[in-house]
Amino acid sequence: MTQELLDRLTGRFCTYTDCYRKDGRLEPMLQLKLEHTIRVAADARAISAGMDWPEEDVSIAEAVGLFHDIARFPQFKKYRSFSDADTIDHGNLGVQTLESENLLDGVPDKERARILSAVQYHNKKDMPSGLPASEEKHLRLIRDADRLDIFFICWDSIKTGHIHEHPEILLNIDFNGPPTPAVLDRFERGDKIDYRGMKSMADRFVLQLSWMHDLSYASTRRLVRERGILDKFIDVMPVKTDRLLNCFEETAALLADT
């Protein structure tokens, strides 16, 4: 993908999201998603460049970051919620939105396929099997970049108090509750953690630690270390138990080895 084409896609993204402004402003939750998108696009570029990908692949990575959450805008407008379980799968809706709004017009077929595949599957619990290597490459990239910024959002929303101003972020869990033993059990076994089993903010931290064990690229893990994310998490955690802190120690050891 050329820089010229990436610039055109960026312009389309801005034009599309501007349609959701009222009196020149986005609603707070949509503004959060816009800021998230901008950071994810930048991280997608940083991760892919850190892996020495060709410049055309780095540009595709940035485009994927730009469009990965495009569905959050129509989703929130219709349902007033970002909960896929209660509304609609935002990966699938993202593909529909990109196509119905012609946001990828002029993108060559192979590059278009990479973007659509990454948008559709970035939020799925498991990676689909049988994807072409070129599509899997960018899907893994956006899952890394998305999680990297979710780490930041989790820390920042607690540090600033925004998590209490916008209860949607909590997804109906107890901020001050202890970690759920079953969630800790799954982490310690290396099993995937289901959102439906989470009851507390401590469980959310355990989930995000499990994501750190599942990052695809060394440059992503390097950014986790450089940004001091584990220490930031510990600093704002409302509850600290020995077993929970052991999960942090295990994760720190993993990151140090990669």
KOLLUM-156141 format. One line per field, with one value per residue (C-alpha): residue in three letters; x, y, z. Coordinates in nm, 3 decimals. Layout:
N
code (Ala,...);
px (X,...);
py (Y,...);
pz (Z,...);
This chain:
258
code (Met,Thr,Gln,Glu,Leu,Leu,Asp,Arg,Leu,Thr,Gly,Arg,Phe,Cys,Thr,Tyr,Thr,Asp,Cys,Tyr,Arg,Lys,Asp,Gly,Arg,Leu,Glu,Pro,Met,Leu,Gln,Leu,Lys,Leu,Glu,His,Thr,Ile,Arg,Val,Ala,Ala,Asp,Ala,Arg,Ala,Ile,Ser,Ala,Gly,Met,Asp,Trp,Pro,Glu,Glu,Asp,Val,Ser,Ile,Ala,Glu,Ala,Val,Gly,Leu,Phe,His,Asp,Ile,Ala,Arg,Phe,Pro,Gln,Phe,Lys,Lys,Tyr,Arg,Ser,Phe,Ser,Asp,Ala,Asp,Thr,Ile,Asp,His,Gly,Asn,Leu,Gly,Val,Gln,Thr,Leu,Glu,Ser,Glu,Asn,Leu,Leu,Asp,Gly,Val,Pro,Asp,Lys,Glu,Arg,Ala,Arg,Ile,Leu,Ser,Ala,Val,Gln,Tyr,His,Asn,Lys,Lys,Asp,Met,Pro,Ser,Gly,Leu,Pro,Ala,Ser,Glu,Glu,Lys,His,Leu,Arg,Leu,Ile,Arg,Asp,Ala,Asp,Arg,Leu,Asp,Ile,Phe,Phe,Ile,Cys,Trp,Asp,Ser,Ile,Lys,Thr,Gly,His,Ile,His,Glu,His,Pro,Glu,Ile,Leu,Leu,Asn,Ile,Asp,Phe,Asn,Gly,Pro,Pro,Thr,Pro,Ala,Val,Leu,Asp,Arg,Phe,Glu,Arg,Gly,Asp,Lys,Ile,Asp,Tyr,Arg,Gly,Met,Lys,Ser,Met,Ala,Asp,Arg,Phe,Val,Leu,Gln,Leu,Ser,Trp,Met,His,Asp,Leu,Ser,Tyr,Ala,Ser,Thr,Arg,Arg,Leu,Val,Arg,Glu,Arg,Gly,Ile,Leu,Asp,Lys,Phe,Ile,Asp,Val,Met,Pro,Val,Lys,Thr,Asp,Arg,Leu,Leu,Asn,Cys,Phe,Glu,Glu,Thr,Ala,Ala,Leu,Leu,Ala,Asp,Thr);
px (0.000,0.138,0.148,-0.085,-0.349,-0.307,-0.360,-0.684,-0.808,-0.724,-0.927,-1.224,-1.202,-1.209,-1.501,-1.699,-1.642,-1.716,-2.073,-2.125,-2.039,-2.307,-2.223,-1.872,-1.820,-1.839,-2.017,-1.765,-1.768,-1.722,-1.442,-1.272,-1.304,-1.165,-0.863,-0.822,-0.824,-0.559,-0.331,-0.390,-0.305,0.018,0.102,0.026,0.283,0.534,0.498,0.523,0.816,0.981,0.960,1.129,0.827,0.837,0.698,0.392,0.303,0.358,0.112,-0.145,-0.092,-0.169,-0.481,-0.600,-0.548,-0.746,-1.046,-1.044,-1.311,-1.503,-1.819,-1.809,-1.962,-2.284,-2.297,-2.304,-2.542,-2.798,-2.754,-2.588,-2.348,-2.016,-2.111,-2.106,-2.276,-2.576,-2.581,-2.390,-2.044,-1.842,-1.590,-1.858,-2.032,-1.699,-1.676,-2.034,-1.960,-1.642,-1.826,-2.154,-1.972,-1.724,-1.437,-1.197,-1.270,-0.951,-0.768,-0.620,-0.794,-0.515,-0.466,-0.842,-0.868,-0.603,-0.788,-1.131,-1.004,-0.822,-1.125,-1.363,-1.157,-0.966,-1.221,-1.285,-1.191,-0.991,-0.795,-0.966,-0.782,-0.692,-0.630,-0.369,-0.036,-0.058,-0.397,-0.294,0.011,-0.201,-0.468,-0.206,-0.070,-0.402,-0.481,-0.147,-0.191,-0.549,-0.452,-0.156,-0.386,-0.645,-0.368,-0.321,-0.695,-0.737,-0.458,-0.547,-0.921,-0.849,-0.566,-0.781,-1.108,-1.282,-1.377,-1.623,-1.755,-1.830,-1.968,-1.995,-1.621,-1.676,-1.923,-2.122,-1.837,-1.742,-1.453,-1.340,-1.411,-1.145,-1.014,-1.242,-1.074,-1.199,-1.043,-0.711,-0.734,-0.772,-0.479,-0.254,-0.346,-0.285,-0.650,-0.836,-1.044,-1.405,-1.550,-1.863,-1.668,-1.531,-1.686,-1.433,-1.178,-0.913,-1.044,-1.004,-0.639,-0.593,-0.754,-0.514,-0.218,-0.332,-0.330,0.035,0.109,-0.064,0.103,0.229,0.520,0.841,0.816,0.478,0.625,0.912,0.665,0.488,0.820,0.927,0.596,0.614,0.263,0.290,0.408,0.133,-0.127,-0.002,-0.004,-0.378,-0.515,-0.794,-0.723,-0.390,-0.365,-0.066,-0.213,-0.290,0.061,0.200,0.026,0.214,0.545,0.484,0.399,0.703,0.926,0.771,0.818,1.178,1.259,1.123);
py (0.000,0.339,0.638,0.820,0.548,0.537,0.914,0.875,0.607,0.826,1.107,0.877,0.757,1.115,1.207,0.903,0.952,1.325,1.227,1.120,1.462,1.686,2.054,1.959,1.710,1.337,1.188,1.097,0.722,0.777,1.024,0.753,0.513,0.771,0.829,0.453,0.411,0.676,0.512,0.162,0.278,0.431,0.116,-0.103,0.095,0.081,-0.294,-0.381,-0.143,-0.298,-0.635,-0.487,-0.544,-0.392,-0.037,-0.143,-0.397,-0.133,0.094,-0.185,-0.241,0.126,0.107,-0.198,-0.010,0.280,0.068,-0.213,-0.048,0.141,-0.047,0.102,0.420,0.273,0.017,0.284,0.507,0.225,0.036,0.287,0.009,-0.143,-0.485,-0.724,-0.992,-0.765,-0.602,-0.712,-0.847,-0.537,-0.729,-0.853,-0.515,-0.353,-0.546,-0.450,-0.085,-0.073,-0.222,-0.030,0.303,0.224,0.312,0.074,0.184,0.178,-0.063,-0.355,-0.689,-0.858,-0.560,-0.523,-0.889,-0.837,-0.537,-0.701,-1.022,-0.837,-0.621,-0.917,-1.143,-0.901,-0.934,-1.308,-1.526,-1.762,-1.708,-1.870,-2.155,-2.171,-1.802,-1.716,-1.631,-1.270,-1.225,-1.404,-1.179,-0.863,-1.024,-1.113,-0.761,-0.589,-0.823,-0.723,-0.350,-0.349,-0.524,-0.294,0.007,-0.169,-0.208,0.169,0.242,0.014,0.190,0.543,0.512,0.407,0.656,0.947,0.825,0.811,0.449,0.571,0.853,0.609,0.285,0.136,0.066,-0.165,-0.392,-0.461,-0.591,-0.504,-0.256,-0.339,-0.712,-0.981,-1.200,-1.493,-1.827,-1.984,-1.701,-1.746,-2.121,-2.069,-1.828,-2.066,-2.353,-2.137,-2.163,-1.881,-1.662,-1.595,-1.248,-1.412,-1.553,-1.218,-1.063,-0.798,-0.548,-0.785,-1.044,-0.791,-0.752,-1.130,-1.142,-0.878,-1.062,-1.369,-1.158,-1.073,-1.446,-1.462,-1.172,-1.268,-1.032,-0.965,-0.593,-0.584,-0.751,-0.505,-0.214,-0.367,-0.371,-0.024,0.130,-0.030,-0.165,-0.429,-0.175,0.065,-0.207,-0.292,0.078,0.121,-0.221,-0.181,-0.526,-0.703,-1.065,-1.297,-1.520,-1.224,-1.084,-1.425,-1.390,-1.065,-1.228,-1.509,-1.259,-1.042,-1.348,-1.434,-1.080,-1.069,-1.382,-1.254);
pz (0.000,-0.099,0.135,-0.104,-0.071,0.308,0.318,0.120,0.358,0.655,0.501,0.450,0.808,0.934,0.710,0.823,1.195,1.167,1.071,1.433,1.573,1.724,1.732,1.632,1.914,1.959,2.257,2.530,2.464,2.089,2.158,2.363,2.069,1.829,2.053,2.092,1.715,1.662,1.918,1.778,1.426,1.557,1.755,1.454,1.259,1.545,1.596,1.227,1.172,1.477,1.304,0.992,0.768,0.419,0.411,0.210,0.483,0.752,0.571,0.556,0.928,0.995,0.778,0.968,1.294,1.155,1.056,1.315,1.534,1.266,1.371,1.720,1.581,1.432,1.716,1.985,1.792,1.761,2.089,2.326,2.420,2.320,2.455,2.160,2.369,2.421,2.077,1.768,1.683,1.600,1.389,1.154,1.157,1.075,0.749,0.663,0.737,0.531,0.235,0.263,0.306,0.026,0.256,0.079,-0.277,-0.483,-0.254,-0.452,-0.394,-0.197,0.034,0.071,0.176,0.446,0.589,0.584,0.739,1.016,1.095,1.098,1.322,1.546,1.826,1.812,2.106,1.884,1.564,1.264,1.098,0.731,0.664,0.399,0.563,0.447,0.616,0.935,0.959,0.979,1.194,1.455,1.426,1.499,1.788,1.940,1.876,2.003,2.325,2.375,2.382,2.596,2.853,2.841,2.860,3.160,3.351,3.239,3.309,3.668,3.721,3.603,3.757,3.418,3.483,3.746,3.527,3.244,3.397,3.047,3.072,3.369,3.186,3.504,3.720,4.079,4.078,4.431,4.429,4.478,4.195,4.118,4.199,3.875,3.672,3.852,3.794,3.420,3.408,3.599,3.366,3.059,2.951,2.779,3.010,2.918,2.974,3.112,3.406,3.521,3.829,3.938,3.815,3.948,3.702,3.421,3.516,3.509,3.165,3.036,3.185,2.992,2.674,2.738,2.726,2.387,2.205,1.860,1.801,1.992,1.920,2.101,2.407,2.394,2.400,2.702,2.885,2.771,2.878,3.221,3.188,3.460,3.718,3.613,3.658,4.007,4.097,4.028,4.120,4.378,4.524,4.569,4.680,4.688,4.422,4.195,4.239,4.150,3.814,3.762,3.852,3.604,3.332,3.407,3.375,3.038,2.904,3.023,2.823,2.491);
